[in-house]
């Protein structure tokens, strides 16, 4: 499934939403405007061309029309066609990609007390395809109903429901991407979490998971951006942070309890990952 990668935060914001039934003979008009137009067809079919691509959006399918791209109905409906539509504003997609290219296990840097802006992240929406999610229709009904009678009281709820809709849509993209590679990455992650106290041993990982260690490390890097050793140190650094925040242990003791060979190596890895020494990190947490 092809999907759109959208930058977040902030989340997309609702402009309008609607629900109707088109009679045979009706077709979409020609338009290009600066917002996203999401069409979700419950029954029947809509025929729309976006730029150079013609789509038949059948019952149980979605099409996300992108901002500032010309689209038009290239054929009329041939039967009663029930449609929901959502218009929302957001920056243009950063890219299109296949659902199996999305790095679902990628680990974002965690925000800290010294940050002033949120960490850049992404969300994913299906460009076109089957919905396979019955939960979508009740959410859409709520959005449309609340939007029709928009009040100060329900304004926040409507935006929250839109976010919930996006969660459901992204879950469709995720379901399409479940492959052997994803399952293998989960096994590698579990293996490293279980053995973070031990020195990294490529041969042991090979024998435990029955794949060449280089292949396992490449799969992990594709999904998380980190090699096996880098991921192992990521786990260890997380453990170090917990001990710095919750105990008065000396750095040598923390290194021994988190799988690092010595405290100097731990300090170098910690600073590389966080930009702070362990002592600076501990002091920043104690000032809270």
C-alpha positions, 0 to 999 in steps of 0.5 A: 500500500502506498502511503503519505508521510506527514510531519508532526507535531502539530497534528492536522487540523479539521476544516470541514467534514460531511456525509452524503449519498450521491445519486447515479450521474453525479461526479466530482467537480474540478478543483485544486486547493491548499487543503487535504481532501479525504474521501471515504466511500462506504458503498458505491464508487466514485471516479476521480483523477488526481493529476495523471492518476485515475482512481476508482474509489469503491465502497470500503476504500479511501483516497487522500487528495493532496493539497495544491494538486488538481483533481476532478471526476473523470466519470459519473457515479453509476449507482447510489454512492455513500461518501464521507469527506474530511478536509484538513490543513497541514503541510504537504507530505514529505514523501510517498512510500510503500507501507513496508518502507515505513521504519515502524520501530525507529526510536525517536529521541526522548524530549527532556527538560532542557528542550524547548521544541518537541522532537520532530516525528511523522504520521502515515496515512494510506494514499489509496486502498481498502479500509478494512476497519469497521471502527472508522464509520462510527468515528466519522459519524461523530465527527460529522455530527459534532461539526454540524453543531460546532460549539465552543464546548465540542471544538476540542472533542472534534479535533481529538476525534480527527486524531483518533481517525488518523490513528485508525488510518495509520493502523491500516498502513501498519497492518499492510506492512507486517512482513517477515522483516518486521517480525525478525526485527522484533525478535532481534530487539527482544534478544538484545533487551534480554542480554543487555548486561552481556558483551555484544556477541554477533555469533551468539545472536546468529545461533540464537535467531538462526540468521547471519548476524550482519543480516539481522543488524541490517534489518534492525538498522532499516527499521530503527536507524541503529545497528545491533551494537548501537541499539544495545547501547541505546538500551543501556543508556536508557537504563543508565538514565533510570539509575541516575534519576532514581539512585545515588549510585556512583558511575562505576556502579551504574556502569557495572549494572547496565552492561558497560565494560567500564565507566569511561566508555559509558560516559562517552556513549552517554554524552554521544547519545544525550549531549550531556555527561551523566553528572550533568544529566543527574543534576538537571533531573535533581533541579526539577 
